[in-house]
């Protein structure tokens, strides 16, 4: 899946991955996509909730080997 920017949030615990993703998404234009790589188990709940609350679209979640996941989030307008 294509994306416009990437954030490596491995090693960060809740809520830092989501807070950093929010900051990076605000630097993108609406419709652009951010790939976020996390290893915090709480991200499995936090990232989808963040997307729903902020009107972003969760385009993809890929398991990169427990506990690492890659998320592609499209910025909402």
Secondary structure, 3 states (H helix, E strand, C coil): CCCCEEEECCCCCCCHHHHHHHHHHHCCCCCCEEEEEECCCCHHHHHHHHHHHHCCEEEEEEEEECCEEEEEEECCC
